[in-house]
């Protein structure tokens, strides 16, 4: 059984998240910060801060030293299964455009690994959480997130000849700083180039703004939002993120031989975390900021139960 001290440790990790979301909601509701100001913050996150964070996280040479092909395959396939399931339901059943479906799909298959998943995994596994954390970053930033962004950009092309459509898509993708950050980070990591200290520190400062500002933006975007309008889509994203995604990851890891118990438990914790911190900011880029903010806030609240359950099971298994 997990001790009371460990439960308080989990609450200490998650409670500040809700406080910052509430601060963002209150600030916009009381007109301390305008809705246009929140949109400007979201633009800063998507175009500057998140690319800096992604580039720095992927470019570190440590990522190439902790690779387990079985873990990468299982976590990646489980995440991809959740992504494609949400995309198919959104497009075929809910009749959403593929651009909207891609944003819902990434919300249901990409976790808040940096801010929630890693601290909780570390609380359960200690330093053993570092290797799976690095591998999850690879899956998320080189497979799931680029796939979602590319599909979303393709989905925005709705008119015109096919050749012109492909040209517009290429330009839109080429102008997306997150995709460039991912590609550049992977290149630096594979070549083993060491970033200059001044550049590395500057990127670190930018990346440090993502967590707090991203949560503040979530709260700000919730002001004036009508849940009923997007209830079916929000339910789809929540079901995938809190249930389907962890179940798919655990199932895939059970099928792949050679994955240790610690890696399975770490994968379960990462997959059970709510969607990534700037989900609503990315949604804002595609005109879906409020729907994404509502899904993210609700998933973050409900993840109290889902993550706590995973931690309880993890602690029980590790002590057995």
C-alpha positions in Angstrom: 0.0 0.0 0.0 1.2 3.5 -0.8 1.7 5.6 2.3 0.0 8.9 3.3 3.2 10.8 2.7 3.4 9.6 -0.9 -0.3 10.7 -1.5 0.5 14.1 -0.1 3.5 14.2 -2.5 1.2 13.6 -5.4 -1.1 16.3 -4.3 1.9 18.7 -3.9 2.7 18.1 -7.6 -0.8 18.5 -9.0 -2.4 21.2 -6.8 -0.3 24.1 -8.1 -1.5 23.2 -11.6 -5.1 23.9 -10.7 -4.2 27.1 -8.8 -2.5 28.6 -11.9 -5.4 27.6 -14.2 -7.8 29.2 -11.7 -5.6 32.3 -11.7 -5.8 32.6 -15.4 -9.6 32.2 -15.4 -10.0 34.8 -12.6 -7.6 37.3 -14.3 -9.6 37.3 -17.5 -13.0 37.1 -15.8 -12.1 40.2 -13.8 -10.6 41.9 -16.8 -7.1 42.1 -15.2 -5.9 40.5 -18.4 -7.8 40.9 -21.7 -8.8 38.0 -24.0 -6.6 39.5 -26.6 -3.8 39.4 -24.1 -4.4 35.7 -23.6 -4.3 35.1 -27.4 -0.9 37.0 -27.5 0.4 34.8 -24.7 -0.7 31.7 -26.7 1.1 33.0 -29.8 4.3 33.5 -27.8 4.1 30.0 -26.5 3.5 28.3 -29.8 5.9 30.4 -31.9 8.8 31.0 -29.5 8.7 29.3 -26.1 7.5 25.8 -27.0 9.9 25.6 -30.0 12.8 26.6 -27.7 11.7 23.9 -25.2 11.3 21.2 -27.9 14.7 22.0 -29.5 16.6 22.0 -26.2 14.9 18.8 -25.0 15.5 16.8 -28.2 19.0 18.2 -28.9 20.5 16.9 -25.7 22.9 14.1 -26.4 21.6 12.1 -23.4 18.5 11.1 -25.4 20.6 8.8 -27.7 22.1 6.9 -24.7 18.9 5.5 -23.1 17.1 3.9 -26.1 15.2 0.7 -25.6 13.7 -0.3 -29.0 11.0 -2.4 -27.3 9.9 0.4 -25.1 9.9 2.9 -28.0 7.9 0.6 -30.2 5.3 -0.2 -27.5 4.8 3.3 -26.3 4.8 4.7 -29.8 2.4 2.2 -31.1 0.1 2.6 -28.1 0.1 6.4 -28.6 -0.4 6.1 -32.3 -3.4 3.7 -31.8 -5.0 6.3 -29.5 -4.3 9.1 -31.9 -5.8 7.3 -34.9 -8.8 6.1 -33.0 -9.7 9.6 -32.0 -9.0 11.0 -35.5 -11.3 8.3 -37.0 -14.1 8.9 -34.6 -13.9 12.7 -34.9 -13.9 12.6 -38.7 -16.2 9.6 -39.5 -18.6 9.7 -36.6 -18.7 13.3 -35.4 -18.2 14.7 -38.9 -15.3 17.0 -38.0 -12.8 18.3 -40.5 -9.5 16.5 -40.5 -7.8 19.6 -39.2 -10.1 19.6 -36.1 -9.8 15.9 -35.8 -6.0 16.0 -35.7 -6.1 18.5 -32.8 -8.6 16.4 -30.9 -6.4 13.3 -31.6 -3.2 14.8 -30.3 -5.1 15.9 -27.1 -6.1 12.2 -26.6 -2.6 10.8 -27.2 0.1 13.2 -26.0 0.6 13.7 -22.3 1.9 16.4 -20.1 5.1 14.5 -19.8 7.4 17.4 -18.6 5.2 18.9 -15.9 3.1 16.0 -14.5 4.3 12.7 -15.9 8.0 12.9 -15.0 7.5 14.3 -11.4 5.0 11.5 -10.7 7.1 8.8 -12.3 10.1 10.0 -10.3 8.1 9.9 -7.1 7.3 6.2 -7.9 10.5 5.0 -9.6 13.2 7.5 -8.5 16.1 7.9 -11.0 14.8 4.9 -13.0 12.2 7.3 -14.5 14.8 9.2 -16.5 15.3 6.7 -19.3 11.6 6.2 -20.1 11.1 9.9 -19.8 13.6 10.6 -22.5 12.1 7.9 -24.7 8.6 9.2 -24.3 9.9 12.7 -25.3 11.2 11.2 -28.5 7.9 9.5 -29.3 5.9 12.6 -28.6 8.1 15.1 -30.3 9.2 13.2 -33.3 6.1 11.1 -34.1 2.9 12.2 -32.5 3.2 16.0 -32.4 4.6 16.4 -35.9 1.9 14.0 -37.3 -0.8 16.1 -35.7 0.6 19.4 -36.8 1.1 18.2 -40.4 -2.5 16.8 -40.6 -3.8 20.0 -39.1 -2.0 22.1 -41.7 -3.2 19.9 -44.5 -6.7 20.1 -43.1 -6.7 23.9 -43.3 -6.4 23.6 -47.1 -10.0 23.3 -48.2 -10.2 25.1 -51.6 -8.3 25.3 -54.8 -6.5 22.9 -57.2 -4.6 20.0 -55.8 -1.2 21.4 -56.9 -2.0 24.7 -55.2 -3.2 22.9 -52.1 0.1 21.0 -51.8 2.0 24.3 -52.3 0.0 26.0 -49.5 0.4 23.0 -47.2 4.2 22.9 -47.8 4.4 26.6 -47.0 2.3 26.3 -43.9 4.3 23.4 -42.6 7.6 25.1 -43.4 6.4 28.1 -41.5 5.5 26.2 -38.4 8.3 26.8 -35.8 7.5 23.7 -33.7 8.2 21.4 -36.6 11.5 23.2 -37.4 12.4 23.0 -33.7 11.8 19.2 -33.7 13.8 18.6 -36.9 16.7 20.8 -35.7 16.8 19.2 -32.3 16.9 15.7 -33.8 19.7 16.8 -36.1 21.8 18.2 -33.3 21.1 15.1 -31.1 22.2 12.7 -33.9 25.3 14.6 -34.8 26.4 15.1 -31.2 27.0 18.8 -31.6 27.2 20.6 -28.3 25.2 23.8 -28.0 27.1 26.9 -27.0 26.5 27.7 -23.4 25.0 31.1 -24.1 22.5 29.7 -26.6 21.7 26.8 -24.3 21.0 29.1 -21.3 18.8 31.4 -23.5 16.8 28.5 -24.7 16.5 27.3 -21.1 15.1 30.7 -20.0 12.5 30.6 -22.8 11.5 27.0 -22.0 11.0 27.8 -18.4 8.1 30.2 -19.3 6.1 27.4 -20.9 4.7 25.7 -17.8 3.3 28.6 -15.8 2.2 30.6 -18.9 0.7 27.6 -20.6 -1.5 26.9 -17.6 -2.5 30.5 -17.2 -3.6 30.5 -20.8 -5.7 27.4 -20.2 -7.6 29.3 -17.5 -8.0 32.4 -19.5 -9.4 30.6 -22.5 -12.1 29.1 -20.3 -13.9 32.4 -19.8 -17.1 32.5 -21.7 -16.7 29.0 -23.0 -19.9 26.9 -23.6 -19.3 23.3 -22.7 -22.5 22.0 -24.3 -21.4 23.2 -27.8 -18.4 20.9 -27.8 -19.5 18.3 -25.3 -19.3 15.3 -27.6 -15.8 16.2 -28.8 -14.5 17.0 -25.3 -15.9 13.6 -24.1 -14.0 11.9 -26.9 -10.7 13.6 -26.0 -11.1 12.9 -22.3 -12.0 9.2 -22.8 -8.9 8.7 -25.0 -6.5 10.6 -22.8 -7.4 9.2 -19.4 -8.6 5.7 -20.5 -7.7 4.6 -24.0 -4.2 6.0 -24.1 -2.9 4.4 -20.9 -4.7 1.2 -21.7 -3.2 1.0 -25.3 0.3 1.7 -23.9 0.0 -0.9 -21.2 -1.5 -3.4 -23.7 1.3 -2.9 -26.2 4.0 -3.2 -23.5 2.4 -6.5 -22.3 2.8 -7.8 -25.9 6.4 -6.8 -26.4 8.9 -9.1 -24.7 11.9 -7.8 -22.7 10.3 -4.7 -21.2 11.0 -4.5 -17.5 8.3 -4.0 -14.8 9.7 -0.5 -14.0 9.5 0.5 -17.7 5.9 -0.7 -17.9 4.9 1.2 -14.8 6.7 4.4 -16.0 4.9 4.1 -19.4 1.6 3.7 -17.6 2.2 6.8 -15.5 3.2 8.9 -18.5 0.3 7.8 -20.6 -2.2 8.4 -17.7 -1.1 12.1 -17.4 -3.5 14.7 -18.9 -2.7 16.3 -22.2 0.5 18.5 -22.7 0.6 21.9 -21.1 0.2 24.1 -24.2 -2.5 22.0 -25.8 -5.0 24.9 -25.7 -2.3 27.3 -27.1 -1.8 25.0 -30.1 -5.6 24.6 -30.4 -5.8 28.4 -30.6 -3.6 28.4 -33.7 -6.3 26.4 -35.4 -9.3 28.2 -34.1 -10.0 25.6 -31.4 -8.5 27.3 -28.3 -11.6 27.2 -26.1 -12.6 23.6 -26.8 -9.0 22.5 -26.2 -8.8 24.6 -23.0 -12.0 23.0 -21.7 -10.8 19.5 -22.5 -7.4 20.2 -20.9 -8.8 21.7 -17.7 -11.3 18.9 -17.3 -8.7 16.2 -18.0 -6.3 17.8 -15.5 -8.9 17.7 -12.8 -10.0 14.1 -13.5 -6.4 13.0 -13.7 -6.3 13.3 -9.9 -8.1 10.0 -9.9 -6.5 8.3 -12.8 -2.9 9.1 -11.9 -3.4 8.3 -8.3 -4.8 4.9 -9.2 -1.8 4.3 -11.4 0.6 5.3 -8.6 -1.2 3.1 -6.1 -0.9 0.1 -8.4 2.7 1.0 -9.3 3.7 1.2 -5.6 1.9 -2.0 -4.8 3.6 -3.9 -7.6 7.1 -2.5 -6.8 6.8 -3.5 -3.2 5.6 -7.0 -4.0 
